[in-house]
Amino acid sequence: MTDLQTTSLATFPRRNLEASVLRRLDPADTQATPPAIDRPRIEAAVREILLALGEDPEREGLVDTPRRVAKAYAELFGGLQQRPEEVLARTFEQPSSDLVTLRDIEFFSFCEHHLLPFFGKASIAYLPADGRVVGLSKLARLVEVFARRPQMQERITQQVADALMQHLEPAGVTVMVHSEHLCMKARGVAKHEPVMTTVAHRGAFADDPALRREVLDVLNRRG
């Protein structure tokens, strides 16, 4: 369940970080929307994988599997067809510099190294600037844009933070992600308990240690 909070923090002067943010953005996010996902090609590839495994793609249980996988992939990797600037295009006037947080945004993604799932929760905090805020659901949608791609957890964390800095232009952003990885649980070292945590700070939270400690306290607070 998500948790929206506002917390009073000292107003911090905003820096112009556009150049540094653009350098960190995924190159795909500065280009036009890529071609639509090619479902027939995915179907053919899945059929080849089944054959390579020694399976019979014509048997009853597998005959529709390539089509089902292609349909699922079109949904699971739908973030490749979306752009963060579209999600964050609409903002609202709210004359406040108080901290806004949205915690425990559930997400599901695929590790780009093995195409195995990883899943968890993302939390976002930002300090509005120029009296502009973004709708609550847009923060969750932004996480989905980046999660629904072949990914790394470290990259999702950075991409969400950088997209907010570039398109919302707040005084500061912190993004925290906790997730579990099936590439670690189901294969390789096969460890079932580890949870990976990544954090990205931008703007005021990167510059001011006191603000950084305060925002981390808010995001880690439970109850």
ZIRAJO-V609712 format. One record per pair of residues at least 6 apart in sequence whose C-alpha atoms are under 6 Angstrom apart, sorted by the first residue. I is the first residue (numbers start at 0). J is the second residue. If there is no record, write none. Layout:
i=I j=J
i=I j=J
//
This chain:
i=1 j=102
i=1 j=103
i=1 j=104
i=2 j=101
i=2 j=102
i=3 j=100
i=3 j=101
i=4 j=99
i=4 j=100
i=5 j=98
i=5 j=99
i=6 j=97
i=6 j=98
i=7 j=97
i=7 j=98
i=8 j=97
i=13 j=170
i=20 j=161
i=32 j=80
i=38 j=69
i=41 j=69
i=42 j=65
i=42 j=66
i=42 j=69
i=45 j=65
i=46 j=65
i=56 j=62
i=75 j=147
i=76 j=147
i=76 j=148
i=77 j=147
i=78 j=144
i=78 j=145
i=78 j=147
i=78 j=148
i=79 j=148
i=90 j=132
i=90 j=133
i=91 j=131
i=91 j=132
i=92 j=130
i=92 j=131
i=93 j=130
i=93 j=131
i=94 j=130
i=95 j=130
i=96 j=126
i=96 j=127
i=98 j=125
i=98 j=126
i=99 j=124
i=99 j=125
i=100 j=123
i=100 j=124
i=101 j=122
i=101 j=123
i=102 j=122
i=103 j=120
i=103 j=121
i=103 j=122
i=104 j=120
i=104 j=121
i=105 j=119
i=105 j=120
i=106 j=118
i=106 j=119
i=106 j=120
i=107 j=118
i=108 j=116
i=108 j=117
i=108 j=118
i=108 j=146
i=108 j=147
i=109 j=115
i=109 j=116
i=109 j=117
i=109 j=149
i=109 j=150
i=110 j=149
i=110 j=150
i=110 j=151
i=111 j=149
i=111 j=150
i=115 j=182
i=116 j=181
i=117 j=179
i=117 j=180
i=117 j=181
i=118 j=178
i=118 j=179
i=119 j=177
i=119 j=178
i=120 j=176
i=120 j=177
i=121 j=175
i=121 j=176
i=122 j=174
i=122 j=175
i=123 j=173
i=123 j=174
i=124 j=172
i=124 j=173
i=125 j=171
i=125 j=172
i=126 j=169
i=126 j=170
i=126 j=171
i=127 j=169
i=128 j=169
i=128 j=170
i=145 j=155
i=157 j=199
i=160 j=174
i=170 j=202
i=170 j=203
i=171 j=201
i=171 j=202
i=171 j=203
i=171 j=204
i=172 j=200
i=172 j=201
i=173 j=199
i=173 j=200
i=174 j=198
i=174 j=199
i=175 j=197
i=175 j=198
i=176 j=196
i=176 j=197
i=177 j=195
i=177 j=196
i=178 j=194
i=178 j=195
i=179 j=194
i=183 j=189
i=184 j=190
i=184 j=191
i=204 j=210
i=204 j=211
//
